[in-house]
Amino acid sequence: EREIAAKLATLPKDATPEQRADHVGTRPAGLPGARAGGADDLKRIKGIGPVNEQKLNGLGIYHFDQVAAWSREEIRWVGAYLAFPGRIDRERWVAQAAELAGRQS
């Protein structure tokens, strides 16, 4: 988290969320829309509320398996984009998403 904070501190104060995220990680691939059957309820992941679910959907993230597949660089990107560096790891979003995706299989 300190490393991310140090990198973010080098950016101008008016940097957009996407610029901040690009500075510390890699944007995860998104989908153009939810798959057939509709989007998963990402709010079932502890730590994701309605606002962050909307933001994730805006990035093309609709399904548990997408979150479960995030790399370290993608976790850093999303954490910075949502202005929650480190939170994804602390709240175990990837592990929770993997468990929820497994339940759907």
Contacts in CASP RR format, 6 or more apart in sequence:
PFRMAT RR
TARGET T0000
AUTHOR 0000-0000-0000
METHOD contacts of the structure
MODEL  1
EREIAAKLATLPKDATPEQRADHVGTRPAGLPGARAGGADDLKRIKGIGP
VNEQKLNGLGIYHFDQVAAWSREEIRWVGAYLAFPGRIDRERWVAQAAEL
AGRQS
1 85 0 8 1.000
1 86 0 8 1.000
4 24 0 8 1.000
4 76 0 8 1.000
4 80 0 8 1.000
4 85 0 8 1.000
4 86 0 8 1.000
5 85 0 8 1.000
7 23 0 8 1.000
7 24 0 8 1.000
8 20 0 8 1.000
8 23 0 8 1.000
8 24 0 8 1.000
8 80 0 8 1.000
8 85 0 8 1.000
10 23 0 8 1.000
11 19 0 8 1.000
11 20 0 8 1.000
11 23 0 8 1.000
15 23 0 8 1.000
17 80 0 8 1.000
17 81 0 8 1.000
17 82 0 8 1.000
17 83 0 8 1.000
18 27 0 8 1.000
18 81 0 8 1.000
20 80 0 8 1.000
20 81 0 8 1.000
20 83 0 8 1.000
21 27 0 8 1.000
21 77 0 8 1.000
21 78 0 8 1.000
21 79 0 8 1.000
21 80 0 8 1.000
21 81 0 8 1.000
22 77 0 8 1.000
23 80 0 8 1.000
24 76 0 8 1.000
24 77 0 8 1.000
24 80 0 8 1.000
24 85 0 8 1.000
25 73 0 8 1.000
25 74 0 8 1.000
25 76 0 8 1.000
25 77 0 8 1.000
25 80 0 8 1.000
26 71 0 8 1.000
26 73 0 8 1.000
26 74 0 8 1.000
26 76 0 8 1.000
26 77 0 8 1.000
27 59 0 8 1.000
27 74 0 8 1.000
27 77 0 8 1.000
27 81 0 8 1.000
28 59 0 8 1.000
28 61 0 8 1.000
28 66 0 8 1.000
28 70 0 8 1.000
28 71 0 8 1.000
28 74 0 8 1.000
28 77 0 8 1.000
28 78 0 8 1.000
30 59 0 8 1.000
30 60 0 8 1.000
30 61 0 8 1.000
30 66 0 8 1.000
31 60 0 8 1.000
31 61 0 8 1.000
31 62 0 8 1.000
31 63 0 8 1.000
31 66 0 8 1.000
32 60 0 8 1.000
33 39 0 8 1.000
33 60 0 8 1.000
33 62 0 8 1.000
34 62 0 8 1.000
34 63 0 8 1.000
35 62 0 8 1.000
35 63 0 8 1.000
38 62 0 8 1.000
39 57 0 8 1.000
39 62 0 8 1.000
39 63 0 8 1.000
40 62 0 8 1.000
40 63 0 8 1.000
40 64 0 8 1.000
40 100 0 8 1.000
40 104 0 8 1.000
41 53 0 8 1.000
42 48 0 8 1.000
42 49 0 8 1.000
42 52 0 8 1.000
42 53 0 8 1.000
42 56 0 8 1.000
42 57 0 8 1.000
42 61 0 8 1.000
42 62 0 8 1.000
42 64 0 8 1.000
42 67 0 8 1.000
43 49 0 8 1.000
43 50 0 8 1.000
43 53 0 8 1.000
44 64 0 8 1.000
44 96 0 8 1.000
44 100 0 8 1.000
45 64 0 8 1.000
45 67 0 8 1.000
45 91 0 8 1.000
45 93 0 8 1.000
45 96 0 8 1.000
45 97 0 8 1.000
45 100 0 8 1.000
46 91 0 8 1.000
46 92 0 8 1.000
46 96 0 8 1.000
47 87 0 8 1.000
47 91 0 8 1.000
47 93 0 8 1.000
48 56 0 8 1.000
48 93 0 8 1.000
52 82 0 8 1.000
55 81 0 8 1.000
55 82 0 8 1.000
56 62 0 8 1.000
56 67 0 8 1.000
56 78 0 8 1.000
59 78 0 8 1.000
59 81 0 8 1.000
60 66 0 8 1.000
61 67 0 8 1.000
61 78 0 8 1.000
63 101 0 8 1.000
64 97 0 8 1.000
64 98 0 8 1.000
64 100 0 8 1.000
64 101 0 8 1.000
64 102 0 8 1.000
64 104 0 8 1.000
65 97 0 8 1.000
65 101 0 8 1.000
66 97 0 8 1.000
67 93 0 8 1.000
67 94 0 8 1.000
67 97 0 8 1.000
68 94 0 8 1.000
68 97 0 8 1.000
68 98 0 8 1.000
68 101 0 8 1.000
70 78 0 8 1.000
70 88 0 8 1.000
70 94 0 8 1.000
75 88 0 8 1.000
75 89 0 8 1.000
75 94 0 8 1.000
76 85 0 8 1.000
78 88 0 8 1.000
79 85 0 8 1.000
79 86 0 8 1.000
79 87 0 8 1.000
79 88 0 8 1.000
88 94 0 8 1.000
END
